[in-house]
């Protein structure tokens, strides 16, 4: 089983490392070419994965899958900077968050159906089909980057050094990264808690997991409705406070059984979904050029913290639910303590 789990670890290794390349390269060569290359890598790796009969070959192909998949996450974020400004960009980021929340909501259900009627091979064939649909959409996309970086690839990669010198950008990225701790702690432990601890079947677990994803989608959808009447900073503050309140709710054990985790976690996920679009918007607002590089570094650091959260929650804890609750309390309180004074002292919208 430990070797099989490397198929998931391998995917995220390829996913995280390659995203550091897509951003700078898309700043130089354009968004569309790099996006098409990434999706084609994903399609090829998914299709071949359906035919392998050796776990080590599958691990390698999963690494390639991750390399291809990260192109969409990074470059789509940069495209919002290329095409939209102000509230319109924030609204587009919120719509993207709504759509992306559908994946963890529908994937376990779809995977369960495939495994019930077909075989594991068809999971990868279906991924290849969805990649082809995405490739078709990108094919008709007009290149969104009007002014590529007119420097060498090496100089483009050096944009990372400039980003680390941009203290507003790097400060916001590091601060907002903390808030992913309870979210990914739940992702890393949900199956064990619901199936092993509460004795649920895999199918019932998928419904509870989908319920949590639906809460993220609801939060992002509400963000699209209130962002015209409420400043980004205020929405972010409400989101952080909501995550803190959800952690206290979970830790208090007010509800027994699986809903004792599901309800407060859905509350936390709702406020996570509410805060994510405006927080990403504020981060990208701090850079004038190199949006692809800025998107790459931002998402990379998010996933580094996410990987730590999933490792941390996998340790031999006696009360995993309470550990998730404490991470929500810590992250919400820690971020608010730094965020509130920062908002009062700095004009975070100065880059617009």
Secondary structure, 3 states (H helix, E strand, C coil): CCCCCHHHHHHHHHHHHHHHHHHHHHHHHCHHHHHHHHHHHHHHHHHHHCCCCCHHHHHHHHHHHHHHHHHHHHHHHHHHHHHCCHHHHHHHHHHHHHHHHHHHHHHHHHHHHHHHHCCCHHHHHHHHHHHHHHHHHHHCCCCCCCCCCCCCHHHHHCHHHHHHHCHHHHHHHHHHHHCCHHHHHHHHHHHHHHHHHCCCCHHHHHHHHHHHHHHHHHHHHHHHHHCCCCCHHHHHHHHHHHHHHHHHHHHCCCCCCCHHHHHHHHHHHHHHHHHHHHHHHHHHCCCCCCHHHHHHHHHHHHHHHHHHHHHHHCCCCCCHHHHHHHHHHHHHHHHHHHHHHHHHHCCCCCCC
